[in-house]
Amino acid sequence: MSKYLYFQDAHAKGKNSINRIGDYQADWLIKFDELLIIAKKYKVEAILDGGDLLDSPIVSYSVCDAIVDRVEKAKIPFYCLFGNHAERYHSKEHSFDTTLAHILRRSKYFEYLTTLYKQADYVIEGIEYTNNIEEKLKEGMYLPDGGKNWKIAIIHAFICPEPFPYASHVQCGEITTNADLVLCAHYHKPFKVVIGNTTFLNIGCFGRNSITEANIEPACVLLDTEKRSWEIIKLTSAKKGQDVFDLKKVQDLKNKEADIDVFIQSLESVSFQGQSIEHIIKNVAKEDNTKQEVVDVIVNKIQEVQND
């Protein structure tokens, strides 16, 4: 019998986004402490991170140490996917000098999420974010099949329940898979879609960077491999949207036709549930046949500016 605790899109960082009320890092750590308490309560085998544990490839030592120290004190294995925010150039192979890579080297409790399985019982497959992953998913996603095992995919990709404008994405119905449960990270809006024998589940972001995410309730998922069941557990320590964002500012900025750069920052990197400036650049570049190397440099520069 094995239990696991899953969460996604944590976006840990040491600074506040515009329109944030209070202290983002302090609020984040309170939620993270609750996550560890829940993991201990249910005696889970490990915590599973769907990607973007960190908000950028490089975060401060204080952010890094606060996370690692807590996990090591709790003595709970922690399996991570990189996610697009924690990677360089959307590639794990180019991310050897990132903070997440450092954490994976530094702590024996942190490991990269690839495949976890118990023969004929369950298989959990981690699939990280890469360039054009949404198009690759349309070709099919198949997990190792041990016969009667419970198959769970944890994937960091822009998977949506319905068509999404202005961003590269794939709809749940466009993915052919043998997975029983697909935990979808990267897209920050919660949803549940059942297609045939497959449940596509997104619990929403753990770390709310954007004012457009004020209504999302941070949560985690308890996976029970013996019962082949999952349960969403909402974090009681998470503040309500009006307590973490100045919700009046969105309309004020629009009404006053505020400077576009300030407005983009106020919506942060996942504005309008994924319609980020990076996605817009990629779509324009695709239409203009711009070289991928050029796109990667531009996106990396934008992320550096956002993290200054």
N, C-alpha and C positions, 0 to 999 in steps of 0.2 A: 504493500500500500504506500502510495506517495502522494503528497500534496505540494502544490506550488502556488506562489503568489505573484501575479502579473500586474504591471503598471506600465504606462507609456508616456512619452513626450513630457518628461519632467522639466527640461530646460533650466537646470540649475545655473545660477549666475550671481554675481555679487553686486549688481546695480539694479536700480528701478527703471522701468520703462516710463515714458511720459504718461501722465494721468494716473499713475499708480499712487494709491494712498497707503501710507505705512512703509514697511521695510520688506521688500520682496524676499531677500535671502532669509530673514528671520522667520517670515511666514512659511517659506518653503521648508525650512528645517523642522518646524513644528509638524508639518504634514509628513515629512520623511520619518520623523520619530514615531509617529502613529503607524506608519507602514511597517516599521520594524516590530512594533508592539503586536500588530495583527499577525505578522509572520511567526512570532514566538508563540502567540496564543494558539495557533492552529498547528504548530510544530511542523512547518513546511520544510521540504527538502532544500528549497532554494527560492530566492526572489528572481523573477524573470523580467528584464527590462526590454521593452519593445523598441528602444532606440531613442536618441536625443536625450539621454540622461543629462548631458551638458548642453548649454545654449549655444556654444561655439567651440571650435576646435581647441582653443586655448582659453582656460579660465584661471582665475587667481589661485594661488596656493591656499588661501583661506577657504575658498569654496571646495577645492579638491580635498583638503585635509578634513574638513568638517564631515564630508560624506564618508571617506575611507575610515576615519576614526570610529564613526558610529557603527559601520558594518562590521569592523573588526571586533569592536566591543560586544556586539550582538552575536558574533561568531556564526553568521548565516551566510552560506554561499550566495553569490550574486552574479548572475549571468547576464551579459550585456550584448546588445547589438549597437553598432556605431550610430546609425541614423545620419541624415544629411547634414544636420547642424554640427555634429561632433566630428565629421570627416573633413578631410581636405580633398578638393576636386572630386567629390562624390565617389571616393574609392578608399577602401580600407587599406589597400596596399600602399597608398600615398599618405597615410595618416599615422606613420610610425612615430612622429614627433608631437602628436597631439596630447592633450591632458588625459583623455580616456586611455590612450595607449600607455601612458605613464602609469595610470592607476592599475591597468591590467598587469604590468610588469612588477609594480611595487607590492601589491597585496595578494596573498595566497587565497583570499576569499573572493576575489574578482576573477571571472573567467569570461572568455568570449563565448557567446551563445551560438553553437552550431547545431549539434544533434544530441538530444537527451532521450534515452529509451530504456525500456525494460522488455526483454524479449516476450512477444505475444501478449503484452500488457498495454503499453503505450509507446508512442514516439512523439517527441516535441522537436520541431525543426525550426531553427532561426534563419531568416532570410533578410539580409541587410539591404539598405538602399544603394543603388548603383544608377549610373546614367541609363535612361531609357527603360527602367525596370517595368514601368507600366505597360509598355508595348510587349516586353518579354513575357509578362504574365498572361497576355492574351493567347500565347502559344501553349499554355497549360502549366499547372503547378502540381507536381506529384511527389508525395512523401514516401519514404521507405515503407513497404507493405509487408508486415509480418503475419498477415492473415487476419486475425481478429483484434489486432491492437487498435487502441484509440489514437487517432491521428490528429495532432494539433500543429498548425502552422502559425508562427509569430513573424510577421512581416512588416517591414518599414517601407511603405509605398503609398502613393496617392490613390487609394481604393475608395470609391464613393458609392453610395446607394443609388445615385441618379446622375445624369449628365451634369458636368461642372464647366462653366465658361472660363476661358482665358487661362487654363492651366492644363498641362499634360496629366491625364488621369486614366483610370480604368474602372469601369463599373463592376460591381459584384457579379452580375449576370454574364459578364464577358470572360470570367475566369473558370476554366474547366479544372477541377481538382478532385483528388480522392480524400482530402482532409475532411474530418468531421467538424472541426472548429478552426476558423481562421481569425486570429486576433490581429486587427488592423491598426497599426500605428502610423504616424506622420500626418494624416488628416485629423484635425483636432476636434471635430464635431461628433458626438456620440451617435451611434446607430446600431441597429440589429436587423439583419436580413437573412432569411432562411431560403435557400434554394436547393431543392432536392434533399439530400442527406447532409448538406453543409450549412453550418451557421457562420455567417460573417458578423463579427462583433467588434465594435469600437466603443471604448468607454470614455473617450475624450481625454484632453490633456491634463496631466498632473500639475504642471506649472502654467499658470495663465499669464502670458506676456501681454496679450493684446486686450484692449478695452472691448473688442468684439467678442471676447470669450467670457464676459462677466457672468453669463447664465450657466456656464458649464460647472458641474459639481464634481470636483476631483474624486477619483475612486480607484479601486484595485479589484482584481478578479481572483477568487480562490478556486483553484483547479483541484479536483479530487479524482485521481486516476482510478481508484477502486470503484467508486460509484459512477465514474465517467460523467461527472457533472461539473458545472461551473456556477459561481455565485458572485454577483457584483456587490462589493462592500463600499459604501460611500464613506469618505473620511469625515468624521465629526469635527475634526480640528480645522477644516477648511472654512475660511470666512465666506460670507455671502458677497455676491458681486458688487453690491453698492458699498461694501466695506473695504474693498480693495481697489476700486476704480472710481474716479470722479465722472460719473456717467453723463453729467451735463455737458462735458467738454466736447463730445462728439458733435452734437448739433451746433454748439457755439463755434467750433472750428469751421464747419461747413457754412454757417450763416455769415461769418466774417471773412470768408474766402482766405483763410490763413495760408501762410507760406507752405507750399506743397511739401517741402522737405520735413517741416515740423509735423505736418499731417501724416506723412508716411511713417515717421517715427512713432507717432501716437498710436498707429495701428499695428506697429511692430512687424516682425518678420512673417507672421502667419495671418496677416490681415485678411478679413473676409474668408476665414476658414481655408486658407491655403493660397489665396491669390496674392502671393508675395511678389515683390519687385524682381526677385530672382527668377520666378516662373515667367513673368512677363518678358524679361530679357531673353530667356531660353526660347520662348515661343516666337518672338520677333527674329531671333537668330536662326531658328529653324526655317522660317519662311524665306529669309534672305540667304540661306545656305552658308552662314558664317561658320568658320572653323571652330570645332569644339574647344581647342586650346585657347582661343581668344575668349570664348564664353566663360571658360573656367577662371581665367585671370580676372575678368570683369566681376564675376560673382564673388570671387575671393576678396577683391578690393572692397566691394559693398559690405561684406560681412565684417571686414576689418574696421570700416568706418562705423558700422552699427555697434561694434564692441568697444569703441574708444571711450 
